[in-house]
Structure formats: C-alpha cells, structure tokens
Amino acid sequence: MRKMITAVLAIAAIGAVAASPASAAGVNKLAKADCKQERATEPGEFKNVYGGLGDAALNRCVRMTKREAKVDCKQDRLEDPSEFDVEYGGTDKAALKRCIRDELR
C-alpha cells in the first residue's frame, strides 16, 4: 500500500512538472525572448555587453544566458541534491533542463 501511494505521489509530481507551461517552450526560445526584451529595453547596455544589436549579438546573448542558467542550476544541484530532486523530479539531465527552463522564465 505504501509503495502504491509513493508511486502515485511521484507520478503526480512528475505530471505537475510536465504540465507546466515552460515545459512546452524550449530553452532556446525562452532565452531568445529574454534577450530580445533586453535588447529592446536597454539597447546601449546590450550593445556594450554583446558587441552590437544584430543577430550575432543576439546569439551571443542567448548562449551566455543559457550558460548562466545552467551554471546556477548545477550549483543548486550540488548544494542541496535532495531539494533539487523534489523540485525537479530527479538529478539527471532532464531535471537539469527543467531547472534551466525555470531559471529562464
């Protein structure tokens, strides 16, 4: 009976993570939207940081944004693996990707 309850709770937790709106959007799409917003609101700073306002600068911004989110998530996973496991449904690559999506939202 305990195993069944635990399994149901685990499935419910995974379902809640999978049903989140961010899971439908890709990491690149979220990072690109964030960078486009940054470029539109602060063009001077964007140009200084990423070397321009064109597509190449936007791509640099996307790469750096994803890299920062990944580093933050890996740090969170190292600091408290059990909390990371509960929040993202594991400590594997899929959980790391869910964390990155969460960071980018």
Phi, psi and omega in degrees: 000317179297320180297321181293318179295317179298317179296318179296318179295320179295317179295320179296319180294317179294320177298322179294321178291317182291332182275356181293147182298333181289336182292334179286326181274141179282161180299317180298318182297317179294316181294320180295319178297319178297317181291321178297320178295317179298318180296323181285323185274327183226069185296324180296312179294319179301316181296319179295320184282318188252001173083021178155190179237003184275192183295323180296319178293321178297318178295321176298318179298315180299313180299314182293322180296315178296319181297316179297318179296320180295318179297316179300316181292319178297322178296316177300319180294323178289320184292317183214081184299325182291320177293320178299317179300315181294316185287323187244006174077029177145187177232017182272189182296323180295319178293321177297320178294321176298321178295317180297317177301319180296319179295324184280342179288000000 
